[in-house]
Amino acid sequence: MTAKGDVFWSFRSPYSYIATPDLLRLREDFDVEVCFRPVLPIAVRSKGTLFTSDRKPTQYIIMDSFRRAEFLGMKIAFPSPDPVVQSLETFEVSEEQPHIFRLTGLCVEAERRGKGIEEPGWDQGDRLANAVAKAGLGLAEMEARIAEYDPMETVDDNHAALEAAGHWGVPTMVYEGEPFFGQDRIDTLRWRLKNAGLKRG
């Protein structure tokens, strides 16, 4: 019987990006269904949690994520444009957010179809459409579909499920109610899945 694991993930989190290849490998190595559950970035979801007058946490995350990507041999860069409209000088988050709700809504629909997305300059020309096409999906058809329901209801459910699992950050993986926070905890999750007898072959 295939087990199920949830992954709470956001488009702005560098650690979510770094974790994605290892998360996808879980499906190859274990009899587990990996369900991506997009949440809004913490800058939108809970502004006061990270972005305060104390710059040290943010500066550390930026430094550490680039270091971790270099350690893993991965390329990493700031998304362009940033999916969250925010001053990187004052950390003030704009009330107007033209990108993140669209991207997160598309991620909800992609997950419903068993797929997922990302690319630099993603808002220009047909780059987003091309990235979606690489996943075997059609952007116009997906946007027409999400106009028929409110994907933010699913995102709100994901926020509540992340809180119920006992965490607030991403990426957080949850298996059998047990949270594993951070891209450096995937090995611990693999150990748990192996001990549960879910390793393939």
Secondary structure, DSSP 8 states (H G I E B T S, - for coil): --EEEEEEE-SS-HHHHHHHHHHHHHHHHBSEEEEEEE---HHHH-HHHH-SS--HHHHHHHHHHHHHHHHHT------SS-SS-B-TTT--B-S--TTHHHHHHHHHHHHHTT-----TTTTSTTHHHHHHHHTT--HHHHHHHHTTS-HHHHHHHHHHHHHHTT--SSSEEEETTEEEESGGGHHHHHHHHHHTT-B--
